Amino acid sequence: MISLNKEFKNFGDEIRHKFPGSSVKTDTFPSGALSMDIRLENYHLVIDYTKSTGFGVDELKNSVDDAFSPSYKYCYTTFNEAAKKIFEMLNGHYPK
């Protein structure tokens, strides 16, 4: 089974490939939490993971300080669901 760290890395690589000019940064924490910051021009998304809450997906409108918010617009129990939502949001904002 692939580790969550590896899934986040592969996902970031896929975003960079599908959306040239995008910036993807992943932070890992000793608790096992992960946070991915996705920027494409003026569009800023985040996917956060904690063991207790699962995967949170949201658009950051103000600053990176919005990350690890106590609430997210979209919450999922699996990485695949969260990744699908990120792609949906990116495709909706920047259709090809």
N, C-alpha and C positions, 0 to 999 in steps of 0.2 A: 504494500500500500504506500502511495506517495505521501510524503509529509506535507503538512500545511504550509510550511516555509517554502517548500519547492513549488507547491501549487501557486502561491502568491508570486514567486519569481517567474514561473512560466506565464502566468496571467499578465504580469507587467510587460514581459517580452512581447506577448501577443498584442497588447494595447499599442505599444510602440510601433509594431509592424503595421497594424491596421490603421493607425492614426498618426501618420508622420508628423513630427514636430511636437508630439505629446511628451510630457515629462511625468515620470512615474518614480515615486520614492516610497520604499517600504521601511518601516521601523519595527523592530522586534523588541520584546520586553521580557525580562526574566520570568514573569508570571505565565508566559506562553501567549500573551496577547500580541496581536499584530495590527498594524495600521498602514494602509496604503493611501497615499496622496496622489491623485491623478489630475494633471493640469493640461488643458488643451486651449491655447490662446487665453481667453478670459473665462473659460469654463473650468470649475474646480469641483471635483468629486472626491469622496472618501469612502473607503470600505474598511471597517474596523472589526476586529474579532476579539472576543474574550470568552473564556470557557463558560462563564456564568450567563452571558447574554446571547451568545452566538454571533451572527454577522449583521452588522448595521451598515446601511448604505444611505448616503445623503449627498446633497449638493451643498457645498460651503459657499455662503453668499458674502460673508464678511471677512473672515481671516482664518488662518490655520488654527486659531484658538477655538474655533467651533468644533474641531476634531475631538473625539472621545466625549461627545456630548452625552448627557444622560438619556437622550431619546434620539431616534433616527426616524426618518420618513419611512424607510423600508427596513424590515427585520426578517432574517431568514435563519433556518437551522442548518443549512448546508452551504458550502462554498459555491457549488455550481449554481444554486438559485441566485446568490448574491452577484456572482460574475455575470450571469445572464442579464440581471437588472442593470449593471454598470454598462454593458454593451448596448442595451436598449436605450439607456439615457444618452450615451455618447452618439449613437446613430441618430437619435431624435434631434439632438442639438447640432450635429454636424453630419447631415446626410451626404452620402457620396454621390 
